[in-house]
Amino acid sequence: MRWWDGSRWAEHWAPPVGVPAPADETMRWLLPVGRPGSAIAAGYLALFGFIIPFLGVGALACGVVALNTLKQRPDLIGRGRAILGIVAGGLSTLWWLMVFVGALTSPS
């Protein structure tokens, strides 16, 4: 793949797509590199699931998908986010179910 350097097309080839994540461990902690997207999504959906109803269901699904991805690709990290998605997603789903059932069954 070539790119435009401002005056002409460069003769050098760009690095291939899918270049491995940087070896610096600090970068792996700061940036979401080396993690499946489903693990990142599971973490955020789990956190926002306590505020917005039924995002916890998405967190559960993304957490399970992330754990399966991590099992297939042991070079990736993100197991903690996947487990957070499953646990907090389940708790937020139960919380919202109790809120809605309580609202429907309370005498008005």
Rosetta blueprint (number, residue, H / E / L):
1 M L
2 R L
3 W L
4 W E
5 D L
6 G L
7 S L
8 R L
9 W E
10 A L
11 E L
12 H L
13 W L
14 A L
15 P L
16 P L
17 V L
18 G L
19 V L
20 P L
21 A L
22 P L
23 A L
24 D L
25 E H
26 T H
27 M H
28 R H
29 W H
30 L H
31 L L
32 P L
33 V L
34 G L
35 R L
36 P L
37 G H
38 S H
39 A H
40 I H
41 A H
42 A H
43 G H
44 Y H
45 L H
46 A H
47 L H
48 F H
49 G L
50 F L
51 I L
52 I L
53 P L
54 F L
55 L H
56 G H
57 V H
58 G H
59 A H
60 L H
61 A H
62 C H
63 G H
64 V H
65 V H
66 A H
67 L H
68 N H
69 T H
70 L H
71 K H
72 Q H
73 R L
74 P L
75 D L
76 L L
77 I L
78 G L
79 R H
80 G H
81 R H
82 A H
83 I H
84 L H
85 G H
86 I H
87 V H
88 A H
89 G H
90 G H
91 L H
92 S H
93 T H
94 L H
95 W H
96 W H
97 L H
98 M H
99 V H
100 F H
101 V H
102 G H
103 A H
104 L H
105 T H
106 S L
107 P L
108 S L
